[in-house]
Amino acid sequence: MTIGPGFYFGSLQLYAATTLPSFCRLAAYKDKGTDVTGIAQDSDAPAILGDGSLAYLIHVQTRHGDSPAEKEWEFFVHAFGDQGPQLAEQLAATARTWDRNVRDGAKPVLTVHPAGTPDRQLPAGDVLDKPLSRLVFQWPGRNTLLPAPVERCDEAT
């Protein structure tokens, strides 16, 4: 997937965080290009974890130019571990689905329910359980549910 100048992909991060089990953020503290991640210093990337495996998404400038209109970036997925290829495909498929259904400004419907609200009383959507509430995200073009609520994982460094 190619992106142009002035592109904001914050909604991709929110989409991935609410639709992917074992979503987390992979943080980097070294200069870009000095390590294996490709993540800019003091930045982070959307990632998913498996048993001893990891996949994460970065964007890399693929076309340079003097004006913003001449510049282009592309998303890349990197993966490690035995489950890496499956996690990479899952992350890439999520980015492609977001590109088709959400990228051009579509927003989710968000409803907030008290913690402990039974699943059967929640509307269809992706559930994010918080200590005091249950958030339900209903994304355009997505009418499937997660197999289980998304749980926050610790930051992977």
N, C-alpha and C positions, 0 to 999 in steps of 0.2 A: 504494500500500500504506500503510495507516494503522497507527500503533503507539501503544500506550498508555503510561502512566507506568511507570517502573522497567524499561523495556525495554532489554535488552542485545543489541546487534547485532554483537558481536565475531565470532560465527561467520559472519556474512555477509561480513565482511572476509576471513576465512580462506577461505571458500568461493570468493569472487571471486578471491583471490590464487592459488588452486590450480587454478581451472578456466578462467580467462581468459588467453589469450595477451596479451602486452604490458600486463599489470597493473602498476600503480605506485600511489604515494600522492602526492596533490597537497597541498602544504603552503601555509598562509597565515600571514602575519605582520602583517596589518593588522586593525583592529577590524572585526567583522562589520557588514556594511551599508555599509562605506566603499569597497568595491571591487566588482568584477563577480562574484566567486566565491560569496559567501554562506557561506564557510567561516569558522568562528570563529577569532579571533586565536590564534596558536600552536597551531593544530590542523591536522588534515589530513583528506583525504577519499579514498575508493577511486576510482581512475581507470584508464582504459585509453587507450593511445596508438595512433594510426595515422600515416600519412605526413602530417605537418603538421597533424594533427587530434588532438582530445582530447575525452573525455567523462568526467564525474565525478558522483558520487552524494553528495547531502547530505540531511539531514533538517531539516525546518522545522516549528516549532510552529504548528499550524493551529487549535487550540482552546485557549483559556486558561480558567482557573478558579481558585477559591480552594483547592481540594483537589487532590491528585495525580490522583484518579479522574476529575476533570473536564477534565484536560489531554490533548491528543492531538497527535501529530506525523505528518508525511507525508514520504515519500521523494520527491525530485525529482532528475532527471538533467539536467545542463547539458552542452552540447556546442558545440564550435567547430571550424571547418575544413570542408573539402570532404567528408571522411568522417565528420564529426560526427553526422549523423543515423543512419548505420549503427552507429557506435560506441555512440550513446545507446541504440538499440534492443537491442544486444547486452548492454549493462550492465543495462538495465531487465529484459530476459528472464532474466538471471542472478539478479537480485533476486527476481523472481517465482518462479523455480524454487526458490531457497533458501527463500522463504516457504512454499511447498507442502511441501517435503521435509525441511527442516532446522530451521527456526525454532523449533519446539516442543521442542528439546533433543536432536534426533538428532545423533549424532557420527560422524565418519568413522572407518573403520579405517585406521590408519597403519602402514605397514611401511617399514623403513629397510634399504637395501641399499648395499654398497660402491660408491663411484664407479667407473665403468667397467663395471658390470654390464650386459650386453647387454639391449636391450629385450625380446627373446624370453624372457628369464629372469625378467622382472618380472611380477607379477600385473596384471590389468586395473585401470586406475585412472588418475588424473591424476598425472603425474610432475613433481616439482620437483627439478631438479639443483642440488646444492650442491658445493662444491669437494671434499669428502671422502665424500659419500654421495649416494644417489638416494632421495628420499622418494616413496612412492606413497600417495596419498590415495584411498580408496574411499568415496565419499559415498552415503548412502541415496538411492534414486531416480535415480541417475546411473550409467548403464552404457555411456557412450561415452568414448572417449579423446580427448585433445587431439591435434591434428595434429602437434604437436611439443612437447617439454618446455617448461615455463614458464621463462623466464629473467628474472632480477632486472634491472629497469631502474633507472637512477639516479633519485633523487627529483626530481620536477618542481616548481619553485617559481614 
